[in-house]
């Protein structure tokens, strides 16, 4: 898939989340930690907010993946970059909820938190790709060295 289409999908997801946020109206939810939203009946009481958060999560996650697609190969670098972003995002959301000083709406805090956890999936994928790429490179290097030694 071309990166332009990827960016268009991300833009559509964020636009849809904006529309659903406007339909749902302002939400005043008090949570002790981000995952508490899905532990109770809050998704049933706030279905439009839940859908808006889901669109935001997908948009954030795809944005992170799009950024890493700009880096050619270097799978371990991609994995570490996403892991760093995920850890910082999760720490930020925990701080926002635990201190009660909300700088951004709760919908965005929840979306950032959920996308940070879900971004561990691309981290694992990039780590596996890095290991596979490393094994293939080592195998090809060893075969080239054997061929060079046999011809000498």
ZIURPE-V699209 format. One record per backbone hydrogen bond with DSSP energy under -0.5 kcal/mol. CO is the residue of the C=O (numbers start at 1). NH is the residue of the N-H. If there is no record, write none. Layout:
CO,NH / CO,NH
//
This chain:
2,6 / 3,7 / 4,8 / 5,9 / 6,10 / 7,11 / 8,12 / 9,13 / 10,14 / 11,15 / 12,16 / 13,17 / 14,18 / 15,19 / 16,20 / 17,21 / 18,22 / 19,23 / 20,24 / 21,25 / 27,29 / 29,31 / 33,36 / 34,37 / 35,38 / 35,39 / 36,39 / 36,40 / 37,43 / 41,45 / 42,46 / 46,50 / 47,51 / 48,52 / 49,53 / 50,54 / 51,55 / 52,56 / 53,57 / 54,58 / 55,59 / 56,60 / 57,61 / 58,62 / 59,63 / 60,64 / 61,65 / 62,66 / 63,67 / 64,68 / 65,69 / 66,70 / 67,70 / 68,71 / 70,72 / 74,78 / 75,79 / 76,80 / 77,81 / 78,82 / 79,83 / 80,84 / 81,85 / 82,86 / 83,87 / 84,88 / 85,89 / 86,90 / 87,91 / 88,92 / 89,93 / 90,94 / 91,95 / 92,96 / 93,97 / 94,98 / 95,99 / 96,100 / 100,102 / 101,103 / 105,108 / 105,109 / 106,110 / 107,111 / 108,112 / 109,113 / 110,114 / 111,115 / 112,116 / 113,117 / 114,118 / 115,119 / 117,120 / 118,121 / 118,122 / 119,123 / 120,124 / 121,125 / 122,126 / 123,127 / 124,128 / 125,129 / 126,130 / 127,131 / 128,132 / 129,133 / 130,134 / 131,135 / 132,136 / 133,137 / 134,138 / 135,139 / 136,140 / 137,141 / 138,142 / 139,143 / 140,144 / 141,145 / 142,146 / 143,147 / 144,148 / 145,149 / 146,150 / 147,151 / 148,152
//
